[in-house]
Amino acid sequence: MVSCVCSGRGGASDGVRICVDVYLPDGDGPFPALYAVAPYPKDLVHLPAVPVFRFVEIGPLDYWTGHGYAVVVGDQRGTGRSEGEFELFGPAEQCDLYDTIEWIASRPWSTGKVSMIGESAYSVKRLQREVRSFMPHITIDYSPHLTQVFDRRAFVKDLHPMVLQETGSTGVCKTVCRPAAETYVGDGDDGHVGFVHVDVGLLSGRPHSLKIRLSEAVLALLGKHLRPGEEKVVISSVEVRDLADAYRLRHSWA
């Protein structure tokens, strides 16, 4: 077991330090990860069960590590060894879930795939994660004359689950489609040449090999949803990149 401090982008976006314990399986890894967090201090997982209460509400740790999972048990903001002020179901607490999961996904011992475990308060955190996660950030720029031959809605419908699966993100993809006012390819004289570029922004930490694999998968998927016809040529490109550390997101109701 290794005790860690997640800080900055790795723990909480506002700089509050979130403390976690990491339990790794035998072997070199990397491993898929399971995250558990609740108002109960993480040190309680080592207490023996009693007839009226099971302190270990995340299941036996050796069971998960024995099946090849890394297990991360955290102290919620304002509890245990973590910094900050505790506020039950508060907005900062909910954002911490996303930030910490992204921190786990970026660790060298992690495959980038992270899920959550636990019952009672631990299971409530899983629901909060689904509500508060709004990643990755995707933009699609395309030549305006491709509007009738580029099925954007169908493409995005297939793109979102693929990006989440490839990155192991627990977020909800959000995509902006932008027809460019003007696009030129080469000398700009051939109006039959179109251009489509897909930009996928992820929080930092994903391995370079994952970004290459995702770029190739998105490019292949793009080809399935473009029907340019014999008289049209389309040049497609994809970039999977890290979002800047200054990136911030706010969820509000209009």
N, C-alpha and C positions, 0 to 999 in steps of 0.2 A: 504494500500500500504506500502511495506517495501523496503527501499533502501539498496542495498547490494553491496559489492565489491568482485568480483571474482578475485582471485590472484593465482599465481603459477599454478599448474595443473588444478585448477578450472577455471581460467580465461584464461590467456595466458601462453603458455609453457615457454616463455622466462622471466617470472616474471612480465611483465607489468600488471598493475591492470586495469580490465575492470569493469566499473560501470553499474549496472542495477537496475531497479525498478521491484519489484515483486508484482503482484496483485493476491490475492487468493480468491476463492469462499468461501461462508459461509460453515461451517462444518469442520470436523476433517481431511478430506483427507485420503490418498494421492490423488493427482489429475493428470490427463494427462496435459502436459504443451504445451504452444505455445510461440515461441520466435520470436521477431521482433527486427531488428537492421538495421541501415542505417546511412549515414553521418549526418543526421539531429539530433540535440540534442533531447534526450528522453523527456525533459521537454516540448517540443512543443506539445505533445499529449494532453495537458490540455488547449491549446488555442482554442477559438471558430472558427468554420469554417467560411469562407468568400466566396462570390460568385465565385471568381476566383481560390480558392485554398482550399482544405480540409487538414488542418493540421494533422488530424487523419487519416493517410493512412493505418492504421492497423485495422480499424473498431472500433466501440464503445466498450470500455473495459468492460462495464457492461453487454454487450451482451455475450461476451465470458465467463466471470466469472459466469454469470447467467446460463450458460449451462454447468457448472461444470469444466471449464478449468482454470488452473493457467496461467497467462499471464506474460511474462518476456519481458521488453522493455529495450534495452541496448544502451549505447553510444559506437559507433565504436571507435577503437583505434585512439587516437589523436584528438578526437572530444568530445564536452561536458565535462563531468567530468572524462572521461577515460584518462589514461596515454598513453604515447607512441607518435610516430610520424605518422601522417596521410599520407597514400599513397594509392591512389585510385586503387583498384583491386590488391594491392601488396600482396606478398606471406605471410607476417606476418598477414595481415588482414584476409586472407583466412583461415589460420591456427587457428586464434582466433575463427572463427565460430565453428569449431569442438570442440575446448577446452571448449568453453562456453556452448555448447549444452551438452557435457559430464558432466560439472559441474551442470547444471540444472537437468540432469537425476539422479544425485547422491544425490539431496536434500531430506530431510525426508518428505517434503510435495509433492514430485513428485513420480508418479508411475514408472518412468524410461522411459516413452514414451513421446517423444518430437517431435513436428512438427514446421514449421515456417509459419508466416502469413505476409500479407502486399502486397501493390502494388508498382509500380514504383521502386525506389531504393531498397525497401524492398524485392521485388520479385527477383531482381538481386542477392541478398544475398542467396536466396534459391538455385539458380543455382550454385553459388560458393560452397555452402555446398556440393552439389552432386559431384563436381569435386575434392574437397580437402579431403574428408573423406575416410580414409583407415583403417577401424576397423570393426570388431574385428580381432585379430591375432590367427590363428588356426594352429595346427600341428597334423598330424596323423602318428603315428609310427605303423608298422605292421610287422609280421613275413614274410620273403621273400617267403615262400612256399604258402602263401595265395594270391599271385599275380593274379592267374587265377580265384579265387573264390570270391574275394573282388572287387566289382564294385565301384571303388573309384570315378570315374567321376560322376556317377549317384548319389552316396552318397553326394558328395560335392554340386551338383546341388540342392538337396533337403535341405542340411544342411544350406547353406547360408541364404536363406530367412527365415528359421525357427529361426536361431540365431538372426537375425535383428528384427524379430517380437517379440520374447520373451524378448529381452533386451531393445527394444525401441530405438536402435541405429540408427543414420542417416548415418552411415558409409557404406563402401563397404568391405565385408569380404575378407580376403586373407588367403589362406590355402596352407600349404606345406605338401606333402605326402612323407614319408621317410621309405623305406623298410629297416629294421634293418639288419645289417650284420649277427647277431646271436641273437636268442631269446631262452630262456629256461623257462620252467614251471615245478615246482616241482623238481624232481630229475634230470630232463633234459634228461632222457632216451627215452621218448616217443615222437618220431618225428611227431606224428599225432596231437599234441596239438599246436595250434597257438595262437597268442596274438595280440590284437589291442588296442591301447590307443589313445584317442582323447583329446587334450589339447586346451581349449578355453581361451584365455587371453583377459581380458577386462580392460579398465581404471577403477581405483578404485571408489568405491561409491555405486555399485549395492548391494541391500539387499541380505542377506544370503539365504532367502527363494527363491529368483529369481534364484540364482545359483543352488540350489538343483533342482528346477523345470526344469531348462535348462539341467542339467546333466542327469536327468531321460529321458527327451525328446530326447536328442542326443543318449543315449544308446538304446532306443527303435528304433530310426531310423536306427542305425547301424545294428541292427539285421535284418532289411529288405533288406540290401544290402550285406549280407554275405551268401554265399551258400557253406558251407564247405563240404557237403555230409556226408554220413553215417560213413565214415572211419575217419573223421576229427572232432576234438573238438576245439572250439575257445573260448578263454577267452577275454572278452571285458571290457574296463574301460573308464571312462570319468572324467576329472577334469575341472571345471570352476573356474578360479582364477583371482585375480587382477594382472595386470602387475605392475612391480616395478616402483617407482616414477622416476627412471633414464631412463625408456624406452623412446626412441626417434625414430621418423620415418621421412624419407626424401623421397619426390617424385621427381624423376628425369627421364629424357628421355635418353635412351641408344643410 
